[in-house]
Amino acid sequence: MTSEQLEILENLHELSGANPRHPFDLAEIESWGFPRGDVIAVVQDLSAAGYIRLANVSSDGVPAAVFITRTGIQAVEMSGSAHADEGESPSSVLIFVCHSSDDADVAASIIDLIQSAFRLTSREIRCTSVDGYKLPAGATTDERLRTEVHDSSAFIGIISAHSLRSAYVLFELGARWGAKKRMVPLLAKGAAPSILSGPLSGLNVLNCASTGELYQLVREVGEAIGQQPDNPDAYQRHIDVLRTRFGGRVVEREDVLVDDSSAISEDSLNSFVSRVFPDLPVARDNQQLALVTKHINELPYLDYKTVSDLEAALERTSTIRRSLAETSKPRSGLDNIVRAMAAQNPDYISVAFPGKSSRFIDILRGL
């Protein structure tokens, strides 16, 4: 790279704040003291090398706008030895996928979606649980992750019941939030927005259950890395896989996975509970599913007509159920449903389960 090319590239880097979406026109670049003829030749050479991107190029080769690329940003930072770990080469990661190792299947599907939508190499995506996207051999794990969590252009955080039990996931989410950098939390495997707590609870989240929100994920990643996604036909099947395998709960009114217009059945209740509480068995024994379904449909004071009513009950009683779990942990997903219904209907336990210990009832009523 010539000194003139490097000087222009450094100016693009500094004035854009290392933002690949910040546009510059030729007049602005000329104002830095470069003749127009030289500017056109330099930007064409930088574009050919992949350091900048030209937009709306005229028939005579003059672009309407110039954008620095991530490759250009890395070239400037390497020239000043910025962001280099001790003894390690700088990272070229554009997209960081934050996840628990238990959600490696979701992460792999997200990578399939990203790779089919954009022109990226494996080195430009970091996903520590998926082969081909892991940290390089010999890298200092904590330092490298800290750098890539901060410096990546796009940050996708997979949010599930597994992820919030992972120290690394919490560290990565907190570090990105603390840096005030853009991040995309993506709900998976039945996680609800309420699973996020503290400062993260204020973030707008996307959901694998929504086709529209998965398209939004692709669009926002493209904006962050400065690339236009490919034709949707190229990645539609990967969106379908994410939605059907990892969506978990319904968020699109036109895309209903459970028929909310009919009475709650054993099948619909089983499906709902398995999605909302993936880490627990649906029922404690062979009778619990049939019994709870019967209660919901036959006890007049339990006014739950649809699965959505049960979901609302879980949301409204989350604090009570957490307190109760400190004394008596639920052994099945249906235990949580029973506790939600009992918290909203104090007589439910004593009437529906006459043999239940009074201690349990007293604990529940005392919360």
BELHUCOR-V692565 format. One record per pair of residues at least 4 apart in sequence whose ideal C-beta (glycine too) atoms are under 6 Angstrom apart, sorted by sequence separation. I is the first residue (numbers start at 1). J is the second residue. D is the distance in Angstrom with one decimal. If there is no record, write none. Layout:
I:J:D
I:J:D
This chain:
1:5:4.8
11:15:5.9
12:16:5.8
24:28:5.2
30:34:5.8
34:38:5.1
38:42:6.0
58:62:4.7
68:72:4.4
74:78:6.0
99:103:4.7
111:115:6.0
120:124:4.6
135:139:4.6
140:144:5.8
145:149:5.9
147:151:5.7
148:152:5.5
159:163:5.7
174:178:5.9
187:191:4.5
191:195:4.8
196:200:4.5
197:201:5.4
230:234:4.2
232:236:5.6
241:245:5.6
242:246:5.5
243:247:4.6
264:268:5.7
266:270:6.0
273:277:5.9
284:288:5.1
287:291:5.4
294:298:5.5
295:299:5.1
305:309:5.7
317:321:5.4
325:329:5.3
331:335:5.6
341:345:5.8
347:351:5.2
348:352:5.5
349:353:5.5
356:360:5.7
358:362:5.9
362:366:6.0
1:6:5.2
13:18:5.8
24:29:6.0
34:39:4.9
46:51:4.4
47:52:5.3
77:82:4.0
139:144:4.4
158:163:5.8
176:181:5.6
196:201:4.7
222:227:5.2
264:269:5.5
283:288:3.9
304:309:4.2
330:335:3.6
16:22:3.6
30:36:5.5
46:52:4.5
57:63:4.8
77:83:5.3
84:90:5.0
127:133:4.0
128:134:5.5
163:169:4.5
207:213:5.3
222:228:6.0
250:256:5.7
283:289:4.5
296:302:5.7
304:310:5.6
330:336:5.1
342:348:4.6
47:54:5.0
83:90:5.2
176:183:4.8
206:213:4.2
222:229:4.8
250:257:5.1
341:348:5.4
342:349:4.8
349:356:5.5
56:64:3.8
99:107:4.5
125:133:5.2
274:282:5.4
296:304:5.2
30:39:5.6
54:63:3.8
55:64:5.9
135:144:5.7
273:282:4.9
29:39:5.1
55:65:4.2
97:107:5.2
122:132:4.8
258:268:5.1
122:133:5.8
206:217:5.5
218:229:5.1
350:361:5.9
78:90:5.6
193:205:5.4
270:282:5.4
349:361:5.3
26:39:5.7
97:110:5.9
52:66:5.5
53:67:4.5
52:68:5.5
53:69:5.4
111:127:5.8
157:173:5.4
52:69:6.0
74:92:5.5
185:203:5.4
187:205:5.5
321:339:5.1
111:130:5.9
51:71:5.8
52:72:5.5
107:127:5.1
185:205:4.4
186:206:5.1
187:207:4.4
188:208:4.7
11:32:5.7
50:71:4.7
51:72:3.6
155:176:5.1
107:129:5.9
108:130:5.0
126:148:5.3
342:364:5.7
43:66:5.6
107:130:5.6
149:172:5.0
266:289:5.5
317:340:4.5
320:343:4.6
51:75:5.8
70:94:5.2
269:293:5.4
104:129:3.9
214:239:4.6
149:175:5.0
157:183:5.9
159:185:5.1
249:275:5.7
314:340:5.1
317:343:4.3
149:176:5.6
248:275:4.4
266:293:4.9
313:340:4.3
101:129:4.8
155:183:4.3
156:184:5.1
157:185:4.7
158:186:5.6
159:187:5.1
160:188:4.9
214:242:5.9
150:179:5.4
160:189:4.4
94:124:4.3
95:125:4.8
96:126:4.9
97:127:4.2
156:186:5.9
158:188:5.5
92:123:5.3
160:191:4.9
313:344:5.9
92:124:6.0
159:191:5.2
211:243:5.7
264:296:5.2
93:126:4.5
8:42:5.6
208:242:5.0
263:297:5.5
272:307:4.8
184:220:5.8
327:363:5.7
5:42:5.5
4:42:6.0
208:246:4.7
209:247:3.2
208:247:4.6
209:248:5.9
268:307:5.8
302:341:6.0
25:65:6.0
209:249:5.4
5:46:5.9
209:250:6.0
210:251:4.6
9:51:5.8
23:65:4.1
24:66:4.7
209:251:4.9
210:252:4.9
292:334:5.3
23:67:6.0
207:251:4.7
301:345:5.7
323:367:5.1
260:306:4.0
288:334:5.2
20:67:5.8
260:307:5.9
284:331:5.1
320:367:4.9
20:68:5.9
260:308:5.3
284:332:4.5
20:69:5.7
258:307:5.0
283:332:5.3
20:70:5.8
88:139:5.9
281:332:5.1
282:333:5.2
283:334:5.1
16:68:5.7
96:148:5.5
106:158:5.4
280:332:5.5
96:149:6.0
280:333:4.7
13:68:6.0
18:73:5.1
93:148:4.8
103:158:5.1
12:68:4.2
91:147:6.0
96:152:3.9
277:333:3.5
91:148:5.1
103:160:5.4
189:246:5.7
295:352:5.3
85:143:5.4
188:246:4.7
190:248:3.2
93:152:5.1
94:153:5.0
95:154:4.5
96:155:5.0
97:156:5.1
98:157:4.3
99:158:4.1
103:162:5.4
189:248:5.0
190:249:5.2
13:73:5.9
102:162:3.8
103:163:6.0
273:333:3.8
273:334:5.9
100:162:4.2
9:72:5.6
13:76:4.3
100:163:4.2
83:147:6.0
10:76:5.4
100:166:4.2
9:76:5.7
154:221:4.7
100:169:5.5
154:224:3.9
98:169:5.9
153:224:4.7
154:225:5.6
153:225:4.8
98:172:4.4
106:188:4.8
190:275:3.8
190:276:5.0
190:278:5.8
189:278:5.4
117:218:5.0
118:227:5.1
117:229:4.3
117:230:5.4
116:234:5.4
117:235:4.5
161:279:5.5
116:235:4.0
113:235:5.6
116:238:5.6
113:238:4.0
112:238:4.9
94:225:4.9
109:241:5.5
109:242:5.2
106:246:4.9
67:226:5.9
21:226:5.6
20:226:3.5
